[in-house]
Amino acid sequence: MNILFIGMGYVGTTMGVVLAKSGHNVTGLDIDQDKIATLNKGELYFHEPNLQKMLLNSHQNKNLYFTSEPKEAIENNDIVFITVGTPSLENGKADLTYVKSAAKMIGKYINSPKTIVVKSTVPIGTTEQIKQWINQESQSRFDINMVMNPEFLREGTAVQDALHPDRIVIGSEDRKSLEILDRVYQSWSCPILKTTPKAAEMIKYASNAFLATKISFINEVAKLCDTLDINVQDVSKGMGLDNRIGPAFLQAGLGYGGSCFPKDVKELLRTANSYRASLHILKEVEMINHIQYQYFLEKVKNNFVSLKGKKVTIFGLSFKPHTDDTRDSVSFSIMNELVKEKADIVVHDPVVSLSTNWLDKGIKQYSDPYDAVKSTDIILICTNWPVYQELDWRRIRKIVSDCYIFDGRNMLEASEMKKLNFHYEGIGYS
């Protein structure tokens, strides 16, 4: 099938490559010409494991093409996926500027009946609104079949998630659209839920809100475990063995970040408030996550009279491992506080480079983690990159001061760190 993706961000690029791999002819459209030029050379402009090789293979098979010219792209494809970003506005509402622009672009160049598939995360009722925006821009009236098909990709494991999803959700009021999407996903063997567009929109928000709730819940339990001298990892494991609960998203740490959970929780809360339906639990979830890094920093401050002049090494800048995404990464909130404390800050991350704004504040970045910890007083682990678990900590002990390790991801063995005479603290785990 001939498929167009509008928006070559993280979701659009990943799904475009995966659908090309399954045999479809895929065109990727984006107004960012630099982005398109990079992709047309067979190069990713973001970090995502295993996607680079698949991108090159699709180029070689010549069934994946990227362009910045909307007219030909829209005219030549009968199925159009909208995969543009929907970031949060200051009031928590999803910004639909890019979605509306994509809809108007479709309306301007539509030349035949189209199936429009919304994969962007959008507020309840937006799928129908997109159809109206298309019609408002169109000079002719062609049949437009709308589908809401939410994505459930996790950064760092997006290829695996796209190839082997837990489920595919298709929301449409039109039987023909459902049949077309069946053909798009005919190579997949997972459960496919067919429902209304509004229900599909809600499924995406409710799913992410529930996962965010699990994270905030275990972080609250971890605080109590700290007080009662209980290992929260044992608690998480015991809970996760219950099939009704499951182990996923029960790792205590510094909270959630990234491009999805923070903005989706905000939008669902805003939607509920607009209908005067309070989501009390979700309000607490957001508040707990917002202050979790402060709890972590208090652990640090409680061990020192002052952090002024202390050398602090931060391990990890991305919001999670295996991605270069720093959106709502707790590392930057921590750096802001350490700047106020006048600490001497050094950072390391395997793939993320600090912007000049941060470097101008006197923060240093090293490409070698061992260089980053030389003579340091404090090590803060903020992202659970595997490289930090694999470090030679005995070697590190020889090149640091009387060092404290504060493990915001509970990734190191406390007993091993203490044998090496580190002062070690995790979250609900010491």
N, C-alpha and C positions, 0 to 999 in steps of 0.2 A: 504494500500500500504506500501511497505518496503522502508523507506526513511532514508538516511544518511545525517547528517550535519557535515561538516568539519570546525571546529572552534567553540569552545564552549565559545565564548565571549558573550557580551550582546545580540546581535541579534540572534546568533545561539542557545543559551540556551532558550531564550524566544520563538522563533518560533518552536524550537523542542518540547518544553513542550506544546505549543498550538496545534500543529499538532497531538501530541499524544493524547491530550484531544479530538480531533475530530475523533479519532478512528484509526489513522495510527500507524504502528509499526515503531518507530523512534530509530535510533542509533546516539549518539553524539560522535564525534571523536575529540580528541585534544592531542597534544604531551606533554602538561603540565600535568604530572601525579598527582600532588597535586590537581589540579583543577578537574580532573576526579574522584579522590578518594572522594573529597568533594561532588560532584554531585551524585555519586553512593550511598552516605549515605543519599541522599535526602535533602541535604543542599545547599542553594545558597551561593556563595562566594562574591556576590555583593548585593546591596540593590535595590530592585524593589518591590513596593507594590503588594500584591496578588499573586505573582509568586511562593512564597515558598509553599503555600497550594496546588497549581496546580501541582508542582513538586512532592510532596509527593503522591498525588492521582495517578499520572501516574506511580510512582514506585509500588504502591499497585496494579494497574491494570496490571503491568508487560508488558507494551508495550513501555517502554522507558528505554534505556540502554546506558551507557557511557563507552567508551574504549579509550585506547591509542595505540591499535594494529590496524594498517591501513589495513593489508592484508585481514583479515577476514571481516572487516567492509565494505571494497569496494567490495569485491567479492559477498557478500550476499545482496547487495542493488542495485536496478536498477535505482533509482533516487538519485542523489547526489547533495546536496546544498553546495555551497561554501560560508561560512560566516566568513571568516577571516578578520582581520583588514587591513585597507589601510591608515596608518597615513601619514601626510605631511612630505616631505623632506624639507630641508632648502630653496630650490628654489620654494617651493609651489607645486611641483609635487607629485602626490600620489605615495607612496612607495608600489610597487607591489611584494615585496619580498615574503610575506606570500601567496599571490595569486598564484605566480609561483610555490612555494613549494607544495601547494595543488594540482595544476595541474600535477606536476611531480609525486606526490604520486599516483594520480589516474591513470596516464599512466603506472606506474610501476606495479600496481596490477590489472589493468582492465582485466576482463576475459569473458566479454559478452557485448552486446550493452547496452549503458547507456544514460540516460538523465541527463545532467549536468546543474544545475540551479545556476546561479551566483546571489547571493543576496548581496554580498559585493558591496560597492559603488566604481566603477572603471571608469577610463577615457574612453572617447568615442573610441570605436573600440576594447576594451580589451576583450570582450566576444569572439570574433573571434580569438584573439591572444591566449586565454586560450586553445582553441581547438588545435591550433598548438603546444603548449607546451605539451599537453597530448599526441599527436601523436608522437612528437619527443622522448618521453620517452618510449612509448609503443613498445613492441617487436612484437605484432600482431596488425592487423587492424580490429577493431570492429567499428560498427556504433556508432558515438557519436553525439547526438542531443543536441545542445546548446540553452539555454534559459537565457535571462536576466530578472530577476524578482526583481526589486528594493524594498527595505524595506522603510517604512515610520513611523517607531516607534519613539515615543517620550519618553525619559527617564522619569520615574515617572508615566507615564500612558501607558506603553508599552503593558500590558496585554489587556487593553481596546482597544488600537489601533490595536492589532493583532487579537482580536476576532471580532471587529466591525470597519474595516477599511473604509475610505472614498472611496477607489478604490483599485483594484489590477491591476498592470501593468505587462503584459507578452510580452516580446520581443523575437520573434523567426522567422526564415525563414522556419521552418519545421512544417507541419501540424500535424504530429504524436506527436510532443512535445507539441503543443498547446492542443491537446486532453488529453494528460497525465496530464498537469497542471490543466485542467478543472476538472479532477477527484481528484487531490490533494485538490483543493479548492471548491469541490462540496457542502460543508456545508455552504459556505459563500453566502450572498445575495447582496453584494455590486456590483456596476458596475465593469466590467472587461474589460480593454482596451487591445486589442491585436495589436501589432505593430512590428516594426523591433527591433533587439537588440540595434542598435545605438540610435534609438529614445527613447527606454526605458532607456538607460544610460543617455541620455540628460534630460529626464523628471525628474530624481532624482536630478541632479545638478541644473536644472532650478528652480525646486520647492523650494529647500533649499535656493538658491540665492534670490528668490523673497521674501521669508519669512524674510531673513536677511535684505533685503531692507526695508521692512515695519518697522522693529525694528530701523534701523538707521534713517529712515525718521522721525518717531515720536520722537526720541531723539533729532534731529535737531529742530523740532517744539517746543520741551520742552525748549530748550535753549532760543528761542525767547519768549516763554511764561514767563520764568523767568524775562526777560528784561521788558516785557509789563505788568507784574503782572496779568497774566491770569492763571487759573487752567487748566493744560494740561489734567487732567483727564476728565474734561467737554468736552474738544476738542476731546479727544479720543472717548468718548462715542457718541458724535454727529457724528463723522466720521463713527464709527462702525455700527451705525444704518442704514447706507446706504448699501443696499444689494450688491451693486457692490464692496464695500470695505470690510465690515465685521469687527467684533471687534477683531479677533484673531491677536496676535503679534503687537498690537497697544498700549502696556503698556510701557510708558517711564520709563527708569531706567538706569542701568549700562551697557547695551549692551548684545550681545549674546556671548555664550561660548560653552563648551561641545565638544563632539567628532565629530560633524557633520558640523555645519554651518561654523566654521572657516576654516576647511580643504577643504570643498566643494567649498567655495567661492574662495579660493586660487587656487584650481585645475581648476576651470572653467576659471578663469583669465589667468592661464598659458596656457590652451588649446587655448583660443582665441588669445593670443599673438603669439603662435606657428604658427597660421594660418594668422597672421597679421590682425586680426579682433578685434579691441579694444572694450572692454566693459566699456565705460567711467562711466556709472552710478555705476557699480559694484565696480570700483576702489574707488569711493567716499564712497560707503557703507562700504568697508573694512577700509578705513582711519578714517571715523567717529567712527566706533566701536573701533578702536585701541586707540583713544584718549578720549573716553567717561569717563573712570575712572579718567583721569587727570582733566577733568572738575569738577567731583565730589570732588576730593581732593582740588581743588582751592576754592570750597565753604567752605571747612573746614579751610584752611589756611587763608582765608580772615577774619576769626573771631579771629585769634590769632597772636600775635607778633611772636611766635615760638611754635613749637610742642615739642620741647626738654623737656623731663621730664613729659609731659602730659600723663595721663593714658588714653589709647584709647581701648575701647572694640569693637571688631568686632563680629557681629552676622551673622553667615553663612559663610561656606567655600566651599560648593558644588556650581557648576555653576547654579543650579536651585534646587528647593525643591523636596523632595521625591526621591532623588538619592544620591549616595556617589561619583559620578563622579566629579572630580575637574579639568579635562582637560580644559585649557583656562578659568579657573575661575578667575574673576576679583579680587576676594578677595586676591589672592596671589600677584598680581601686586600692590595692595594697601598696603599690608604688606611690600613689598620690599621698597616702598617709605617711609613708616613710620619708617622702620629700619634706613634708611638714615637720617631721621629727628631726630633720637634718641628719639623717643617716647617710652613710656612704654606700650607694646602691650599685650592685653589679648584677647583670642578668645573663641567662643562657636559655636558648631554645633551639631545637634541631632544625626548624624551618622558618620561624618568624624572625624578621629583622625589625628592630625598633625604628620608629620614625624620628626625623631630626628634632621634632618637638620635644621628645623625651630625652634625646641625647643632649640637647641644649640645656636641660635641667641638671646636667652633670652625671647622668646615669651612664654607666659603661656597659657594653655588651661584648662578650667573648664567644668565639666559635667553638672553643675547646672548654668543656666543663671543668677540667682540672685547672686551667688558667683562671677560670671564674671564681674558684674557691680558695686561691692562694691567700693565706693570712686572713681569711674571713673569720668573723666572730659568730655569724648566724647564717644558717642555710634554711631557706623557706622553699619547700616543695609545693608548687602550686598547680602543676599539670603532671599527670601520671604517665609521662612518656616512658616507655620501656628502658630507654637508655639510662635513666637515673637508677633503675633497679639493678642494671648491669654494671654500674660503676665499681671500680676497685675502692671500696670505702676504707680499707686498711691504708691504701696509698693516700687517700684524702686526709685521713687522720694525721698523717705525718706532715702535711703542708698547711694545716689550719691552726688557728689559735685554740684556746680552750673552748671548743666549738659547741654550739647548740644547733640541733636539727629540729625544726618544726615541720612535720609532715602533714600537709593539708589534704593529702590523698590516701594516707594510711598504706603506702605502698612498700615501705621498708619493714624489716623485722626488728621490732623494738629490742628484743633480747640481744640480737647480734650487734645492734648499734651501741648498746650499753656495754657489751664486752669490749668494744673498741674505745670505751671511755668518752663516748659522745653523750651529751645531755639530749635525750630524745623525747619528743611529745608528738602524738598524733591527735586526731579528733575522736574522742571517746576511746582512745587506744594508747596506752603508755606502759 
